[in-house]
């Protein structure tokens, strides 16, 4: 799935692994585009990541290595490291920290940035990083110069944060944020539509605080496919910034 129109700088490819590396290389040769972000692979039982899963470190690290292979082939410098939604077990926090520290060593050697993200309960039930304070505390403990926070406005809103609280979180953690994703809650639709989040305020704030070097991924589905007016409204909205 792509997260932003190529006219605006690049695409996200959530899970590129159904295509071989050679297929991606040929596709990018024919259609040059910047890839800004991919996710680590799903687990063999389609778990949403393995970083916080019991007794799966070898499979987790194999997924990191595979993600690195695809990042290099896609010329992508960011890998979202997914934590999984395994039921809580004793020592889970330490497992996650140890896995992330080993992942950071692998990524640093390749010049790839790792990202972790808070994901709301309604999107992935039981996801290990389902609380923003917990995510940021863990990021502090990982203490790596190549692991950062993937700041998803939709998930933060779905976890109960207002526009003002989201902007405060952004300001307090600016140095840790290297990728932003946006969608209008609660239905994860285009940001030009009315909803719970004031995206005019969000984007103006980003510009005022010099969030211009990193990407903003448009990670939503259109509320009505085939409606040209919605697409026009979205493009008009984006051109304001």
C-alpha positions as CSV (number, residue, x, y, z in Angstrom):
1,X,0.0,0.0,0.0
2,X,1.3,3.4,-0.8
3,X,1.2,6.3,1.5
4,X,1.8,9.4,-0.6
5,X,1.4,10.5,-4.2
6,X,4.8,10.4,-6.1
7,X,4.2,14.1,-7.0
8,X,4.7,14.9,-3.3
9,X,8.0,13.0,-2.8
10,X,7.6,9.2,-2.4
11,X,5.6,6.1,-1.5
12,X,5.4,3.8,1.5
13,X,5.2,0.1,0.7
14,X,3.9,-1.6,3.8
15,X,4.8,-5.2,2.9
16,X,6.9,-5.5,-0.3
17,X,7.8,-9.2,0.3
18,X,5.3,-10.8,-2.1
19,X,7.5,-9.5,-4.9
20,X,11.1,-10.7,-5.3
21,X,13.9,-8.2,-5.0
22,X,14.6,-8.5,-8.8
23,X,11.0,-7.8,-9.6
24,X,11.2,-4.6,-7.5
25,X,14.4,-3.6,-9.0
26,X,12.9,-3.9,-12.5
27,X,9.8,-2.1,-11.5
28,X,11.8,0.8,-10.0
29,X,13.9,0.9,-13.2
30,X,10.8,1.3,-15.3
31,X,9.0,3.6,-12.8
32,X,11.5,5.6,-10.7
33,X,10.1,6.6,-7.4
34,X,11.4,7.2,-3.9
35,X,10.4,4.6,-1.3
36,X,10.2,6.2,2.1
37,X,9.3,3.4,4.4
38,X,8.6,-0.4,4.6
39,X,7.6,-2.6,7.5
40,X,9.3,-5.7,8.8
41,X,7.8,-8.9,7.5
42,X,4.8,-10.5,9.2
43,X,5.4,-13.7,11.3
44,X,4.9,-17.1,9.7
45,X,1.4,-17.1,11.3
46,X,0.8,-13.5,10.1
47,X,1.7,-12.0,13.4
48,X,2.1,-8.2,13.2
49,X,5.8,-8.4,14.0
50,X,7.9,-10.4,16.4
51,X,9.9,-7.9,18.4
52,X,8.0,-8.5,21.6
53,X,7.3,-12.2,21.1
54,X,8.5,-15.1,23.3
55,X,11.3,-17.4,22.1
56,X,11.3,-15.9,18.5
57,X,14.5,-13.9,18.5
58,X,16.0,-15.9,15.6
59,X,12.9,-15.4,13.5
60,X,12.8,-11.7,14.5
61,X,16.4,-11.1,13.5
62,X,15.8,-13.0,10.2
63,X,12.9,-10.6,9.5
64,X,15.2,-7.6,10.2
65,X,17.8,-9.0,7.8
66,X,15.1,-9.5,5.2
67,X,13.8,-6.0,5.7
68,X,17.4,-4.7,5.3
69,X,17.7,-6.6,2.0
70,X,14.5,-5.0,0.7
71,X,15.4,-1.6,2.0
72,X,18.7,-1.7,0.1
73,X,17.0,-3.0,-3.1
74,X,14.3,-0.3,-2.9
75,X,16.8,2.4,-1.9
76,X,14.7,2.9,1.2
77,X,16.3,4.2,4.4
78,X,13.6,3.5,6.9
79,X,12.3,0.2,8.4
80,X,9.3,0.1,10.7
81,X,10.0,-2.6,13.2
82,X,6.7,-4.2,14.2
83,X,6.3,-5.5,17.8
84,X,3.6,-8.1,17.5
85,X,0.5,-8.7,19.6
86,X,1.4,-11.8,21.6
87,X,-0.3,-12.1,25.0
88,X,1.6,-10.7,27.9
89,X,4.3,-12.9,29.4
90,X,6.9,-12.4,32.2
91,X,10.0,-10.7,30.8
92,X,8.3,-9.4,27.7
93,X,9.7,-5.9,28.1
94,X,13.2,-7.3,28.4
95,X,12.7,-9.5,25.3
96,X,11.6,-6.4,23.3
97,X,14.5,-4.3,24.5
98,X,17.1,-7.0,23.7
99,X,15.6,-7.6,20.3
100,X,15.5,-3.9,19.5
101,X,19.1,-3.4,20.6
102,X,20.2,-6.3,18.3
103,X,18.2,-4.8,15.5
104,X,19.7,-1.4,16.0
105,X,23.2,-2.9,15.6
106,X,22.2,-4.5,12.3
107,X,20.6,-1.4,11.0
108,X,23.4,0.9,12.0
109,X,25.8,-1.1,9.9
110,X,23.6,-0.6,6.9
111,X,22.8,3.1,7.3
112,X,19.1,2.3,7.8
113,X,16.8,4.0,10.3
114,X,14.6,1.8,12.5
115,X,11.2,3.1,13.6
116,X,8.7,2.0,16.2
117,X,5.1,3.1,16.3
118,X,2.2,3.2,18.8
119,X,-0.7,1.4,17.2
120,X,-4.3,1.8,18.6
121,X,-6.2,-1.2,20.0
122,X,-8.9,-1.0,17.5
123,X,-6.5,-1.4,14.6
124,X,-4.4,-4.3,15.9
125,X,-5.9,-5.7,19.1
126,X,-3.3,-6.5,21.7
127,X,-0.4,-4.8,19.9
128,X,2.5,-4.5,22.3
129,X,3.1,-0.8,21.6
130,X,-0.5,0.3,22.2
131,X,0.3,3.2,24.6
132,X,2.4,6.3,23.6
133,X,4.0,6.7,26.9
134,X,5.1,3.1,27.0
135,X,6.5,3.4,23.5
136,X,8.5,6.6,24.3
137,X,9.8,5.1,27.5
138,X,11.0,2.0,25.6
139,X,12.6,4.2,23.0
140,X,14.6,5.9,25.8
141,X,15.7,2.6,27.1
142,X,16.8,1.4,23.6
143,X,19.0,4.5,23.5
144,X,20.1,4.1,19.9
145,X,21.0,6.8,17.4
146,X,19.3,4.8,14.6
147,X,15.9,3.9,16.3
148,X,13.2,6.6,16.3
149,X,9.5,7.2,16.8
150,X,7.0,6.8,14.0
151,X,4.4,9.5,14.9
152,X,1.0,8.4,13.6
153,X,-1.7,11.1,14.2
154,X,-4.5,8.7,13.5
155,X,-3.5,6.2,16.1
156,X,-2.9,8.9,18.7
157,X,-6.3,10.3,18.1
158,X,-7.9,6.8,18.4
159,X,-6.1,6.5,21.7
160,X,-8.0,9.6,23.0
161,X,-5.6,12.4,22.3
162,X,-7.0,15.7,21.0
163,X,-5.4,17.8,18.2
164,X,-3.8,20.0,20.9
165,X,-2.5,17.1,22.9
166,X,-1.0,15.5,19.7
167,X,0.8,18.8,18.9
168,X,2.1,18.9,22.5
169,X,3.4,15.3,22.1
170,X,5.0,16.3,18.8
171,X,6.8,19.3,20.4
172,X,8.0,17.3,23.5
173,X,9.4,14.5,21.3
174,X,10.5,16.3,18.2
175,X,14.1,15.0,18.3
176,X,12.8,11.4,18.4
177,X,10.4,11.7,15.5
178,X,11.6,10.8,12.0
179,X,8.4,9.9,10.2
180,X,4.8,11.1,10.5
181,X,1.7,9.4,9.2
182,X,-1.8,11.0,8.9
183,X,-5.4,10.0,8.4
184,X,-8.7,11.3,9.6
185,X,-10.3,9.3,12.4
186,X,-12.3,7.5,13.2
187,X,-12.6,5.9,9.7
188,X,-9.1,6.5,8.5
189,X,-10.1,8.5,5.6
190,X,-8.6,11.5,3.7
191,X,-7.3,14.3,5.8
192,X,-9.2,16.9,3.8
193,X,-12.5,15.6,5.1
194,X,-13.9,16.9,8.4
195,X,-13.4,14.7,11.5
196,X,-11.8,14.5,14.9
197,X,-8.5,16.1,13.9
198,X,-7.9,19.6,12.7
199,X,-5.3,18.9,10.0
200,X,-5.0,22.6,9.0
201,X,-3.7,23.2,12.6
202,X,-1.5,20.1,12.4
203,X,0.2,21.0,9.1
204,X,0.6,24.6,10.0
205,X,2.3,23.6,13.3
206,X,4.6,21.2,11.5
207,X,5.7,24.0,9.1
208,X,6.1,26.5,11.9
209,X,8.3,24.0,13.8
210,X,10.5,23.2,10.7
211,X,9.2,19.6,10.2
212,X,10.4,19.8,6.6
213,X,13.3,17.3,6.2
214,X,11.3,14.1,7.1
215,X,8.3,12.6,5.5
216,X,4.6,12.7,6.1
217,X,2.8,9.6,4.9
218,X,-0.8,9.8,3.8
219,X,-1.8,6.5,5.2
220,X,-5.6,6.4,4.6
221,X,-8.3,5.1,2.3
222,X,-10.5,7.5,0.3
223,X,-14.0,7.6,1.8
224,X,-15.5,7.2,-1.7
225,X,-13.4,5.7,-4.4
226,X,-13.9,7.1,-7.9
227,X,-15.2,10.5,-6.5
228,X,-13.0,13.0,-8.4
229,X,-14.1,15.8,-6.2
230,X,-12.7,14.2,-3.1
231,X,-9.4,13.7,-4.8
232,X,-9.4,17.3,-6.0
233,X,-10.2,18.5,-2.5
234,X,-7.3,16.5,-1.1
235,X,-4.9,17.9,-3.6
236,X,-6.1,21.4,-3.0
237,X,-5.7,20.9,0.7
238,X,-2.1,19.6,0.3
239,X,-1.1,22.4,-2.0
240,X,-1.8,24.9,0.8
241,X,1.2,23.6,2.6
